[in-house]
């Protein structure tokens, strides 16, 4: 079993490969370009950041660095929701966070279907807000899936 450093190294390698693939895909035919994120420095960094986060995500169900990172994010998000009086959303976030701790390690978080399902809000939520550009969330979803995949691959290898 790899530690968080091994998972971050794997996610970094997969993210670099993903960025190279995107750079190649968007250089082939600019006429089909749906997004312009490769022209800006911030987006590739955001994609690598997402890949790194999702490279740690599957271990959120056990005492790990990933759990520390994500529960810090959950706490900040829940606090924001409470301060802005979005109590229903805060309750749902709390329920999801609680369910993650109750699941067994290497259970559902280490499956291929979770790899596709867990990052799906990154694909669906932008579509709901920008329906005229239906694939605007695709590069972010792809980065999350690539990071998640890196975790599963590194676990297989080690």
N, C-alpha and C positions, 0 to 999 in steps of 0.2 A: 504494500500500500504506500503510495507516494504521499509525502507531506504537502503542505500548502505551497512550499517553494517549488516542488516538482510540478504541481498543477499550474502554478503561475508560469513556469518555464514552458510547459506544454501549451498553455493557452497563448502565450506570446508567439511561439512558433506557428501555431495554427492561425493566429490573427494576421501575422505577416504574410502567410500564404494566401489568406482570404483577401487582404488588401491588394496583393499582387494580382490575384485573379480578377478583382474588380477593376483595377487599373487597366488590365489587358482588355477586359470586356468593354469598357467604356472608350477605349482608344480604337477599337475595331470599327465602330460605326457610330459617330456622334449623332446621326439623324434619329436614332432610337433612344437617345438619352432622356430618361425620365427624371433624373435627379442631377443636380450639379454639385453634389457633395465632394467629389474628388478634386474639385477646383479650390476647395477651401481647406486650410490646415486643421481647423477644429473638428471637422467630421471624421477624418481618419483617426484622430486621437480618441474621439468618442467611441468609434467602432472598436479600437483596441481596448479601451477601458471596459466596454461591455463584454468583450470576449474574456477579459481577465476576471470580471465579476462572475460571469457564468461558468468560468473554469473552476471557480470555488463553490458555486451554488449546490451541486449535488451533496456536499458534505454538511449542508445546513441542518441535517437531521442528527448530528452528533457534535460533541464538544470539539470544536475545530476553529481555525482562524476564519474560515468561511462563515461559520455561525456567528462569530463575533462581529464580522463586517456587516452581515445582513441584518442581525438584530439591532445593531446601531442605526442602520438605515430605517428599519421598521419603527424603532423608537422615535426617531426624528420625524418621520412621516406621520406617525400616530399623534405625536404632540402637535404638529402643525394642524392636523385634521380637528383635534379637540379645540385648539385655540381659535380656529376659524368656524367653530360650531358645526362641523360636519360629522356629527356623532354616529350616524348610521355607517358611514364609510370607515370611521375609526373602529367601530365594533367589528366590521367585516375584516379589516386588516388585523385586528387582534385575534380573531378566530383563526385566520390563515396562519398567523405566526404560531399560535398554540398548537395547531394541527401538525405543523412541521416538527415540533419537538416530540410529539407523541408517536410519530412514525418510527419504525425501526431503521437502523443504519443499513445502507445498501439495499433499501427496500425500493419503493416506487421512484425515489429521486435518482436512482441509478439505472433507469430504463430508457430505451430509445424513444418511447412514446412521450415520456416526460420531457425529453430533450426537445421534442417538437412542440409540446403543449405549453410548458412553463413560459417560454419567451413569446408566446402568441399575442399577448397584449401589445407588444412592440410592433406587431404587424397590423392588428385590428384597430387599436385606438387612433393612430394617425389617419387611417382610412375613414373613420367616422368623422374626424374633424376636417379632412381635406378630401372629400369624395371625388373631386375632379382630377386628383392625382392618386389613383388607387394603390400604387406601389411605393408610395413615399416612405413607408416604414420598412420596406423589404431589406435594405442594407443593414439596418439595426437588428432586425430579426435574424438575418443571416449571421451577423457577428455574434449574437447571443447563442445561436445554435452551434456555431463553430467552436466557441469557448466551451460550451456544454459537452460537445463531442470530444474535445481535447481531454476533458476530465475522464470520460468513459474509456478513452483509448489509453491514457496514462495508467488508469487503474488496471486495465487488462494486461498491460506490459509489465507492471511491477507486481 
